[in-house]
Amino acid sequence: MENKDELESAFFCVPDITGFTKFIATTDIHFSREVIPALLRKLIDCNVLKMKIGEIEGDAIFFYKTGRLPTVSRVAAQCTALYQTFSDFISSIKENDPENYELYLADSQLGLKIIIHYGDISIANIKGRIKLLGQDVIIAHKLLKNKIPDFNYILLTDKYLSKIKDRNNLQRWFHWEELRSGCESYEYLGDVGYRYITLDEMGFLLDTEVAAMLTPNKKTA
């Protein structure tokens, strides 16, 4: 049982590479082992909110930030920066390695989803390594696998949204009234509700080249 006195509130931002499994399974190993680590490094450097890294798990980076909840505009800026970084990285491969780009990336084989959550965490030190513990950490992990069919989207949990008092800001940045609803059910955790917005609905992505490079697609892996 978690001791509430040892818990602290945290904002989660988890960018995750969509299509990762199929990409690794079907791509030349020499290409994939260069591309994925390089992309993860770029995304890690794209840390507008000055978040800490809880862990890196395969194709996902678990950013978190304790203390004051970032404003909606800052969260939107962070998401924009992540998509811009991802798009620029894919564009650089297209320019510098056109052969492998055409073979493995030209059909939008990779995408980016971002999980935004808010909850409580406990921080443990295990042989010098920081480990995040708690129900909300598990929820953030589990939401990486969900029923959303799109490749590129931002998922905002109901728990995060419940902390936003200014609905006008939500409407401005995330088109609150148009957000689609979803829910996942987990054993021991119950139902986890969320809203989500797909790439073509992200009005705050002002650079049209981002949307053009990351053409919305359906999951194939």
Sequence and secondary structure as in RCSB ss.txt:
>XXXX:A:sequence
MENKDELESAFFCVPDITGFTKFIATTDIHFSREVIPALLRKLIDCNVLKMKIGEIEGDAIFFYKTGRLPTVSRV
AAQCTALYQTFSDFISSIKENDPENYELYLADSQLGLKIIIHYGDISIANIKGRIKLLGQDVIIAHKLLKNKIPD
FNYILLTDKYLSKIKDRNNLQRWFHWEELRSGCESYEYLGDVGYRYITLDEMGFLLDTEVAAMLTPNKKTA
>XXXX:A:secstr
   GGG EEEEEEEEEEETHHHHHHHS HHHHHHHHHHHHHHHHH  TT  EEEEEETTEEEEEEESS   HHHH
HHHHHHHHHHHHHHHHHHHHH HHHHHHHTTT   EEEEEEEEEEEEEEEETTEEEEESHHHHHHHHTTS S  B
SSEEEEEHHHHTT   HHHHHHHH GGG EEEEEEETTTEEEEEEEEEGGG TT   HHHHHHT   B   
